[in-house]
Every structure is written in C-alpha cells, then in structure tokens.
Amino acid sequence: MVQQTAAGRTSATAWSYVVRRPTFAAALLCLVSFAAFWSAQRATDVSMIDLMVYRAEGWAARSGQDLYLLRATHADLPATYPPFAALLFMPLTLLDIDDMRTTATLLNLGLLIALVHLALRLTGRPLRIPRPAAVLVLAALAVWCEPVWTTLRYGQVNLLLAALVVWDLSRRPDHRWAGVGTGIAAGIKLTPALFAVFLALCGIVEGWRRLRHTGVVTDVWNPRLRQATMATGAFLATALLSAVVLPRDSHRFWSEVLFTSDRAGDIEGTANQSLRGVLARLLHTPDPGTLASVLAVAVAAAGLAVAVAAFLAGPRRLAHAPAWAALACAATALLVSPVTWSHHWVWCVPLVLLLGTEALHRTSVRWWTGTCLAALIFCTYALWLVPHKAVGGVRPELHQGFGEMLLSGLYPLAGAAFLVLAATRAVRALRRPVPYELPRGGSGSAGGGAARQSAAPAPRQAVAKE
C-alpha cells in the first residue's frame, strides 16, 4: 500500500512537472524520439543513396563533368534535378561520407521541426499550449511516418522544399521577400513551380474582383500577383545562374532531360505514388501514355480550381482558408507529377495537422475519424506490403490484383480524397454571403483605400457547425 502511494505521488509529481514546464518536457520527448529514430536508421544500415547521388552531382558541377551523363552509386542512378541543384550540392563534396550523412540527417531533423512550426503558423494553432511545446511533440511523432522516414533514409531534399514553400505561404503576402522561397524550391526541383501558378491565378482573380469593385485599374495589382512575380523571378534567377556557371548542363536539361519522365525510374513501381503510377499498375503497362497525360491535365485544372476557391473564400468564410488552399495545391502537384515517390509525400505532415486542427475546432467524431485515418495511411507503411521487387527483370506491380492495387495507391487516394473534401468546404464557404472587402496590402492608391467596406465577420457558430 505504501509502495502504491509512493508510485502515485511520483506519477503526480512527474505530471505536475510536465504541466508546469511543457516545452522542456516536449523537448525531452523529441530528443528521445529522434535518438530512437537515428538508432533505428543506423541499425537498418540505411545507404542514403540519393544523398550519394547529390554528392556526385556536386562533384560533376565542381569538376566540369557532364552532369546528365553521370551514373552514381551501385544502382547507376542519373541526375534528374535542374542544374541549380547541383550548384547547391557542391558543399557536400567538402565532407567525407560519414560526416555528410550525419550532417544531412541533422539538417533534415531540423527541417522537420521547422515544417511543423510553419504548418502550425499556417493553421493558427495551437491556442491553449505553448507553440514550441506543440511543435516538438508533433515533430517527435511525425518523424516516424513513412514519407519522413524514407526521406531521411535516402537523404532526400523533400523537407527542404516543403519548408521553403510553407515558409512563403505562411507569412504576409505583401512581405518584401514573399515568393522567393517558392521560386528557389522550384529551381531545385520543378514540382513546386505549381505553387507559383496557384499564386498567379489567385492574384488574377483577386485583381479582377478589385477592378469590378473599385473601377480603379491600379487596384488590379495585389499582394498575390506580387508574390507570384517574386516566385517567378527567383526561379528565373536560379536558371540564369545555372546557365552562367553550367551552360552545357543547363542547355541539355531544358532541351532534353526535362522531357524524359522515365529518367527518374520505373513509372509502374510501387514507390511511384502519382496518378501516372496508379494508372500504370491499373492497366498493367509501364507506359500509360496519352491517357495518363490527359488525366493529369484534368486533375491539375480541378486541383488548382479547388485551391483558388479556398483562397477566395478567405478566413472570414472558411476557417484556415490559407492552409486549405496551400495543401490543395500541394496535393495536386503530387498527384499530377509523372513520378511522385512515396517520400515526396512529406506534405502529409501539414495535411494531417490541418485535419487535426479542424477536428479540434469542431470537436466532431467525423473529423477526428478522418484525421486518424489520414495519419494511419501515412504511418502504417502499408504500401510496401505488396510485392515490389523485380524478379527476372519483370516488375510484380504489372500483375497486381485489386487488393494490391488498393494498397499501392493509398497516397494518391488520400490526396484525391483531400481535394474532394477541400472542394466541398470551399464551395460551401463561397455560398455563404459576405460583403466584399478590399484586402489590406493593396496597391496603396487612394481609390483602393476609399473603396474598403466594413463587414462583420461570419459568425463562429456557423463555421463550427458546418
């Protein structure tokens, strides 16, 4: 009895300490989780094969070799990124292999924490506990999901790209450097360029609304157009720098490598979690051809429409509208890319956080169920339960049954479901009448300032019960 009482007091004291110092407790939990993760990766003897390819690209750029003729590692992997990436990889050549792997792992763990922080800033949560504590606890959990695990296993740049884009989209659009992060991310890897298209579309629609409302041509210019312009400018700057430093490689990339989608690997492989990969496995062919291209164009148009609609709804009609818009664009980019490896889906981290935020906002069983289901999809590694290793030069993915196809298409299914959910929420929000108000941070003209109307925000009850 005395022992039980002592144990109870110890538990109560420990819990009291956690309540009084949540950030310290969260930091300790994060440190333990990351240490366990590091030990697990070392125990499985991860090769960080993509990081080795990046190092080889850095050597090619440094020594003047032909970047797109190199084949690196035992797998003879080619360079697939724009030449600007090779310039960024040059510092890797200054480290030995072990130091490079350690440094890359530490940087990726830091980027995971940064991504969680930026995602919470985008959604505006948490409200009841210190944000550093929430960031560290969530990062401690997120490191174990399959896309993050695989990103660190291969030494990939996915967390860097996601953090650059979310950093851009989570701050004021009229900030001096807003858009630069997106442009640099697109310069490293082309997929984030879709966010610049998204920003441009939002800016065009917002400019048209301003013009109709004020009749002042100068009011057409708005923060989103400026952000899209900055993103485009930053991207062109990366291309120009590459053309100056690596003219031969730049010419070859933009004239040849860009149009060879199969260069990155087998389209039909289980690791390819894009629409094209799903269609290849569904049709039992390594090249789904025109049908996949048509489907990608249709999904790109629909996904961008959903993202723009969420942006137009705004936080007055749609809670966490910026997050819904940004993640709809991210899901679209992942779906329509010819090759989207499973580790590219690190966007699942802000996606699940958004769903969890909505669940907290509504205290709804349906929202909590959806959040848990999404987390389960990205944390169970279920897509690797299907045969995925070539036997005699034949990919087993070309002979999948229905159940195997379902498992090997979990991420695209989750992305498509998210787009449907975002579309439903955006349409409902747009139907809610709210008088138009010229957003702050406009062109600065007198006409724009005089045209602003005061409008009461939509009642919280209407949003919470949606």
C-alpha positions as CSV (number, residue, x, y, z in Angstrom):
1,M,0.0,0.0,0.0
2,V,2.9,2.3,0.9
3,Q,4.6,1.4,-2.4
4,Q,1.5,2.2,-4.4
5,T,1.1,5.5,-2.7
6,A,4.7,6.4,-3.4
7,A,4.3,5.4,-7.0
8,G,1.2,7.5,-7.3
9,R,3.0,10.5,-5.8
10,T,5.9,10.1,-8.2
11,S,3.5,10.0,-11.2
12,A,1.6,13.0,-9.9
13,T,4.9,14.9,-9.4
14,A,6.0,14.0,-13.0
15,W,2.7,15.0,-14.5
16,S,2.8,18.3,-12.5
17,Y,6.3,19.0,-13.9
18,V,5.1,18.4,-17.4
19,V,2.2,20.8,-16.9
20,R,4.4,23.4,-15.4
21,R,7.2,23.1,-18.0
22,P,5.6,21.7,-21.1
23,T,8.2,23.0,-23.5
24,F,11.1,21.3,-21.6
25,A,9.1,18.0,-21.4
26,A,8.3,18.3,-25.1
27,A,12.0,18.9,-26.0
28,L,13.0,15.8,-23.9
29,L,10.3,13.7,-25.7
30,C,11.5,15.0,-29.1
31,L,15.1,14.3,-28.3
32,V,14.3,10.7,-27.2
33,S,12.2,10.1,-30.3
34,F,14.9,11.5,-32.7
35,A,17.6,9.4,-30.9
36,A,15.5,6.3,-31.3
37,F,14.8,7.2,-34.9
38,W,18.6,7.7,-35.5
39,S,19.4,4.4,-33.9
40,A,16.7,2.6,-35.9
41,Q,18.1,4.0,-39.2
42,R,21.6,3.0,-38.3
43,A,20.5,-0.5,-37.2
44,T,18.9,-1.0,-40.6
45,D,22.2,0.3,-42.3
46,V,20.5,2.9,-44.4
47,S,22.5,3.8,-47.5
48,M,21.2,7.3,-48.0
49,I,21.6,6.5,-51.7
50,D,20.0,9.8,-53.0
51,L,22.4,11.8,-50.9
52,M,25.3,10.0,-52.6
53,V,23.8,11.0,-56.0
54,Y,23.6,14.6,-54.8
55,R,27.3,14.4,-53.8
56,A,28.1,13.0,-57.3
57,E,26.2,15.9,-58.9
58,G,28.2,18.3,-56.8
59,W,31.4,16.7,-57.9
60,A,30.3,16.9,-61.6
61,A,29.5,20.6,-61.2
62,R,32.7,21.3,-59.4
63,S,35.0,19.4,-61.8
64,G,33.2,20.4,-65.1
65,Q,32.0,16.9,-65.9
66,D,28.8,16.3,-67.9
67,L,26.1,16.4,-65.2
68,Y,23.5,14.4,-67.1
69,L,25.8,11.7,-68.3
70,L,26.9,10.7,-64.8
71,R,25.7,7.5,-63.2
72,A,26.2,7.3,-59.4
73,T,26.1,4.5,-56.8
74,H,25.7,0.8,-57.4
75,A,22.3,1.4,-58.9
76,D,23.7,3.6,-61.7
77,L,21.3,6.5,-60.8
78,P,21.3,9.6,-63.1
79,A,20.9,13.2,-62.2
80,T,17.3,14.4,-62.7
81,Y,17.1,17.8,-61.0
82,P,17.8,21.2,-62.7
83,P,21.5,22.2,-62.7
84,F,20.9,24.8,-60.0
85,A,20.5,21.8,-57.6
86,A,24.0,20.6,-58.5
87,L,25.4,24.0,-57.5
88,L,23.7,23.7,-54.1
89,F,25.1,20.2,-53.7
90,M,28.8,21.3,-54.2
91,P,29.4,21.8,-50.5
92,L,28.7,18.1,-50.0
93,T,32.0,17.3,-51.7
94,L,33.9,19.0,-48.9
95,L,32.8,16.4,-46.4
96,D,33.7,12.7,-46.1
97,I,30.9,10.2,-46.4
98,D,30.2,9.7,-42.7
99,D,30.2,13.4,-41.9
100,M,28.0,14.1,-44.9
101,R,25.4,11.5,-43.8
102,T,25.4,12.8,-40.2
103,T,25.1,16.4,-41.3
104,A,22.3,15.6,-43.7
105,T,20.3,13.7,-41.0
106,L,20.7,16.5,-38.5
107,L,19.6,19.1,-41.1
108,N,16.6,17.0,-42.1
109,L,15.5,16.6,-38.5
110,G,15.8,20.4,-38.0
111,L,13.8,20.9,-41.2
112,L,11.1,18.6,-39.9
113,I,10.8,20.8,-36.8
114,A,10.7,23.9,-39.0
115,L,8.0,22.4,-41.2
116,V,5.8,21.6,-38.2
117,H,6.3,25.1,-36.9
118,L,5.4,26.7,-40.2
119,A,2.4,24.4,-40.7
120,L,1.0,25.4,-37.3
121,R,1.6,29.0,-38.2
122,L,-0.3,28.5,-41.4
123,T,-3.3,27.0,-39.5
124,G,-3.1,29.3,-36.5
125,R,-2.8,26.5,-33.9
126,P,-2.3,25.7,-31.0
127,L,-4.2,28.1,-28.8
128,R,-4.0,26.5,-25.4
129,I,-0.4,25.3,-25.1
130,P,2.9,26.9,-25.9
131,R,3.6,26.6,-29.6
132,P,7.2,25.4,-29.1
133,A,5.9,22.5,-27.0
134,A,3.3,21.6,-29.6
135,V,5.9,21.8,-32.4
136,L,8.4,19.5,-30.6
137,V,5.7,16.9,-29.7
138,L,4.3,16.8,-33.2
139,A,7.8,16.5,-34.7
140,A,8.6,13.7,-32.4
141,L,5.6,11.8,-33.8
142,A,5.9,12.9,-37.4
143,V,9.4,11.6,-37.8
144,W,8.0,8.0,-37.8
145,C,5.6,8.4,-40.7
146,E,6.7,6.7,-43.9
147,P,7.4,9.7,-46.1
148,V,9.6,11.3,-43.5
149,W,11.3,8.1,-42.6
150,T,12.1,7.4,-46.3
151,T,13.2,11.0,-46.8
152,L,15.8,10.6,-44.1
153,R,16.6,7.1,-45.2
154,Y,17.5,8.3,-48.7
155,G,18.9,11.7,-47.7
156,Q,16.3,13.4,-49.8
157,V,15.6,17.2,-50.1
158,N,11.8,16.9,-49.7
159,L,11.6,18.5,-46.3
160,L,13.7,21.5,-47.5
161,L,11.3,22.1,-50.5
162,A,8.2,21.8,-48.4
163,A,9.6,24.1,-45.7
164,L,10.6,26.7,-48.3
165,V,7.1,26.8,-49.8
166,V,5.2,26.8,-46.5
167,W,7.5,29.5,-45.2
168,D,6.4,31.6,-48.2
169,L,2.7,30.8,-47.8
170,S,2.5,31.2,-44.0
171,R,3.7,34.9,-43.9
172,R,2.2,38.1,-45.1
173,P,1.8,38.1,-48.9
174,D,2.9,41.7,-49.1
175,H,6.2,40.9,-47.4
176,R,9.2,42.1,-49.4
177,W,10.6,38.6,-50.0
178,A,7.3,36.7,-50.2
179,G,7.6,34.3,-53.1
180,V,11.3,33.9,-53.1
181,G,11.2,30.6,-51.2
182,T,8.8,29.1,-53.7
183,G,11.0,30.2,-56.6
184,I,14.1,28.7,-55.1
185,A,12.3,25.5,-54.3
186,A,11.2,25.3,-58.0
187,G,14.8,26.0,-59.0
188,I,15.9,22.9,-57.1
189,K,13.1,20.7,-58.3
190,L,10.4,21.7,-60.7
191,T,7.3,20.4,-59.0
192,P,6.9,23.4,-56.6
193,A,6.5,25.6,-59.6
194,L,2.8,24.8,-59.5
195,F,2.6,27.0,-56.4
196,A,3.7,30.0,-58.5
197,V,0.9,29.2,-60.9
198,F,-1.5,28.9,-58.0
199,L,-0.4,32.3,-56.6
200,A,-0.7,33.9,-60.1
201,L,-4.3,32.6,-60.5
202,C,-5.2,33.8,-57.1
203,G,-3.7,37.2,-57.9
204,I,-5.6,37.4,-61.3
205,V,-8.9,36.6,-59.7
206,E,-8.4,39.0,-56.8
207,G,-7.3,41.7,-59.3
208,W,-10.4,41.2,-61.3
209,R,-12.6,41.4,-58.1
210,R,-10.8,44.7,-57.1
211,L,-11.3,46.2,-60.6
212,R,-15.0,45.3,-60.5
213,H,-15.4,46.7,-57.0
214,T,-13.4,50.0,-57.4
215,G,-13.1,50.6,-61.1
216,V,-9.5,51.7,-60.5
217,V,-7.1,50.0,-62.8
218,T,-4.1,50.4,-60.4
219,D,-6.0,48.3,-57.9
220,V,-5.6,45.2,-60.1
221,W,-2.1,44.9,-58.7
222,N,-2.3,42.9,-55.4
223,P,0.0,41.0,-53.0
224,R,-0.7,37.6,-54.6
225,L,0.3,38.9,-58.0
226,R,3.4,40.4,-56.4
227,Q,4.2,37.1,-54.7
228,A,3.8,35.1,-57.9
229,T,6.0,37.6,-59.7
230,M,8.7,37.3,-57.0
231,A,8.5,33.5,-57.2
232,T,8.9,33.6,-61.0
233,G,11.8,36.0,-60.7
234,A,13.6,33.9,-58.1
235,F,13.1,30.8,-60.3
236,L,14.4,32.6,-63.4
237,A,17.4,33.8,-61.3
238,T,18.3,30.2,-60.4
239,A,18.0,29.2,-64.1
240,L,20.2,32.2,-65.1
241,L,22.8,31.5,-62.5
242,S,23.0,27.8,-63.7
243,A,23.2,29.0,-67.3
244,V,26.2,31.2,-66.5
245,V,28.0,28.6,-64.3
246,L,27.0,25.4,-66.1
247,P,26.0,26.4,-69.7
248,R,26.3,23.0,-71.2
249,D,24.3,21.2,-68.5
250,S,21.6,24.0,-68.5
251,H,21.1,23.7,-72.2
252,R,20.8,19.9,-72.0
253,F,18.4,19.9,-69.1
254,W,16.0,22.4,-70.6
255,S,16.1,21.0,-74.1
256,E,16.3,17.2,-73.4
257,V,16.3,16.0,-69.8
258,L,13.2,17.9,-68.8
259,F,11.1,15.9,-71.3
260,T,12.3,12.4,-70.3
261,S,9.9,11.5,-67.4
262,D,11.1,7.9,-67.2
263,R,14.6,9.0,-66.4
264,A,13.7,9.1,-62.7
265,G,12.8,5.4,-62.5
266,D,10.1,2.8,-63.3
267,I,6.7,4.5,-63.7
268,E,4.8,1.4,-62.5
269,G,6.9,0.9,-59.3
270,T,5.0,0.9,-56.0
271,A,7.2,3.7,-54.8
272,N,5.6,5.9,-57.5
273,Q,2.6,7.4,-55.7
274,S,1.3,9.6,-58.5
275,L,-1.7,9.2,-60.8
276,R,0.5,8.0,-63.6
277,G,1.9,5.3,-61.4
278,V,-1.5,4.2,-60.3
279,L,-2.7,4.1,-63.9
280,A,0.3,2.1,-65.0
281,R,-0.4,-0.5,-62.3
282,L,-4.1,-0.5,-63.1
283,L,-3.6,-1.0,-66.8
284,H,-0.6,-3.4,-66.3
285,T,1.6,-1.4,-68.5
286,P,4.9,0.5,-67.8
287,D,3.7,3.4,-70.1
288,P,0.1,4.5,-69.7
289,G,0.7,7.0,-72.5
290,T,-1.8,9.8,-73.5
291,L,-4.5,8.7,-71.1
292,A,-2.2,9.5,-68.1
293,S,-1.3,12.9,-69.6
294,V,-5.0,13.8,-70.2
295,L,-5.9,12.7,-66.7
296,A,-3.0,14.7,-65.2
297,V,-4.1,17.9,-67.0
298,A,-7.7,17.4,-65.9
299,V,-6.7,16.8,-62.2
300,A,-4.3,19.8,-62.4
301,A,-7.1,22.1,-63.6
302,A,-9.5,20.8,-61.0
303,G,-7.0,20.9,-58.2
304,L,-5.9,24.4,-58.9
305,A,-9.6,25.4,-59.1
306,V,-10.1,24.0,-55.6
307,A,-7.0,25.8,-54.3
308,V,-8.1,29.1,-55.8
309,A,-11.7,28.6,-54.5
310,A,-10.4,28.0,-51.0
311,F,-8.2,31.1,-51.2
312,L,-11.2,33.2,-52.5
313,A,-13.4,32.0,-49.6
314,G,-10.9,33.6,-47.2
315,P,-10.7,33.1,-43.4
316,R,-13.9,35.1,-42.9
317,R,-16.0,32.3,-44.6
318,L,-13.6,29.3,-44.4
319,A,-11.6,28.6,-41.2
320,H,-8.0,28.1,-42.0
321,A,-8.5,29.0,-45.7
322,P,-4.8,29.7,-46.4
323,A,-4.0,26.2,-45.3
324,W,-6.7,24.6,-47.3
325,A,-5.6,26.4,-50.4
326,A,-1.9,25.7,-50.0
327,L,-2.5,22.0,-49.2
328,A,-4.9,21.6,-52.1
329,C,-2.2,22.9,-54.4
330,A,0.4,20.6,-52.8
331,A,-1.9,17.5,-53.2
332,T,-2.5,18.5,-56.9
333,A,1.2,18.8,-57.6
334,L,1.9,15.4,-56.0
335,L,-0.9,13.7,-58.0
336,V,0.0,15.1,-61.4
337,S,3.7,14.8,-61.3
338,P,4.8,11.9,-63.6
339,V,6.9,10.4,-60.8
340,T,6.0,11.1,-57.1
341,W,8.0,8.8,-54.9
342,S,6.4,8.0,-51.6
343,H,8.9,10.2,-49.8
344,H,7.7,13.2,-51.7
345,W,4.5,13.0,-49.6
346,V,6.1,14.7,-46.7
347,W,3.3,17.1,-47.3
348,C,1.3,14.6,-45.2
349,V,2.7,16.4,-42.1
350,P,0.9,19.7,-42.6
351,L,-2.1,17.9,-44.2
352,V,-2.7,15.8,-41.1
353,L,-2.1,18.8,-38.8
354,L,-4.7,20.8,-40.8
355,L,-7.2,17.9,-40.3
356,G,-6.4,17.7,-36.6
357,T,-6.9,21.5,-36.3
358,E,-10.3,21.2,-37.9
359,A,-11.1,18.3,-35.5
360,L,-10.1,20.4,-32.5
361,H,-12.1,23.3,-33.9
362,R,-15.3,21.3,-34.3
363,T,-14.9,18.5,-31.7
364,S,-16.5,16.3,-34.2
365,V,-16.2,12.5,-34.3
366,R,-16.2,12.5,-38.1
367,W,-13.3,15.0,-38.2
368,W,-11.3,13.0,-35.6
369,T,-12.0,9.8,-37.6
370,G,-10.8,11.4,-40.8
371,T,-7.7,12.7,-39.0
372,C,-6.8,9.4,-37.5
373,L,-7.4,7.6,-40.9
374,A,-5.1,10.0,-42.7
375,A,-2.4,9.6,-40.1
376,L,-2.8,5.8,-40.3
377,I,-2.4,5.8,-44.1
378,F,0.9,7.6,-43.9
379,C,2.2,5.8,-40.8
380,T,1.5,2.2,-41.5
381,Y,3.9,1.6,-44.4
382,A,1.1,-0.5,-45.9
383,L,2.1,0.3,-49.5
384,W,5.2,-1.8,-49.0
385,L,3.2,-4.9,-48.1
386,V,2.7,-5.6,-51.8
387,P,5.4,-7.4,-53.9
388,H,7.6,-4.6,-55.2
389,K,11.0,-6.1,-56.1
390,A,11.7,-7.0,-59.8
391,V,12.1,-10.8,-60.4
392,G,13.9,-11.7,-63.6
393,G,13.6,-8.2,-64.9
394,V,9.8,-8.2,-64.5
395,R,8.1,-5.8,-62.2
396,P,5.5,-7.6,-60.0
397,E,3.4,-4.3,-59.9
398,L,2.4,-5.1,-63.5
399,H,0.5,-8.1,-62.3
400,Q,-1.3,-6.8,-59.2
401,G,-4.8,-7.8,-58.1
402,F,-7.4,-5.4,-56.8
403,G,-6.3,-5.5,-53.1
404,E,-2.6,-4.9,-54.1
405,M,-3.6,-2.0,-56.3
406,L,-5.5,-0.5,-53.4
407,L,-2.5,-0.8,-51.1
408,S,0.0,0.5,-53.6
409,G,-2.3,3.5,-54.4
410,L,-3.0,4.7,-50.8
411,Y,-1.3,8.0,-51.1
412,P,-2.9,9.1,-54.3
413,L,-6.3,8.0,-52.9
414,A,-5.7,10.1,-49.8
415,G,-4.6,13.1,-51.9
416,A,-7.7,12.8,-54.1
417,A,-10.0,12.4,-51.0
418,F,-8.4,15.6,-49.5
419,L,-9.1,17.5,-52.7
420,V,-12.7,16.4,-52.7
421,L,-13.0,17.5,-49.0
422,A,-11.3,20.8,-49.8
423,A,-13.6,21.4,-52.7
424,T,-16.7,20.7,-50.6
425,R,-15.6,23.0,-47.9
426,A,-14.6,25.8,-50.3
427,V,-17.9,25.6,-52.3
428,R,-20.0,25.7,-49.0
429,A,-17.9,28.7,-47.8
430,L,-18.4,30.6,-51.1
431,R,-22.1,30.2,-50.8
432,R,-22.1,32.0,-47.5
433,P,-22.9,35.7,-48.3
434,V,-20.2,38.0,-47.0
435,P,-19.9,41.6,-48.4
436,Y,-16.7,42.1,-50.4
437,E,-13.9,44.0,-48.6
438,L,-10.8,45.2,-50.4
439,P,-8.0,43.3,-48.6
440,R,-5.3,45.3,-46.8
441,G,-2.0,45.5,-48.5
442,G,-3.4,46.6,-51.9
443,S,-1.9,48.9,-54.4
444,G,-1.9,51.8,-52.0
445,S,-3.9,54.0,-54.3
446,A,-6.4,56.4,-52.8
447,G,-9.2,54.8,-54.7
448,G,-8.4,51.4,-53.2
449,G,-8.4,52.8,-49.7
450,A,-11.7,54.7,-50.1
451,A,-13.4,51.7,-51.6
452,R,-13.0,49.5,-48.5
453,Q,-16.2,48.4,-46.9
454,S,-16.7,47.3,-43.3
455,A,-18.2,43.9,-43.0
456,A,-18.9,41.9,-39.9
457,P,-17.1,38.6,-39.8
458,A,-19.1,35.4,-40.3
459,P,-20.4,34.1,-37.0
460,R,-18.1,31.5,-35.4
461,Q,-21.1,29.3,-34.8
462,A,-21.8,29.0,-38.5
463,V,-18.3,27.8,-39.2
464,A,-18.1,25.5,-36.2
465,K,-21.4,23.7,-37.1
466,E,-20.6,23.3,-40.8
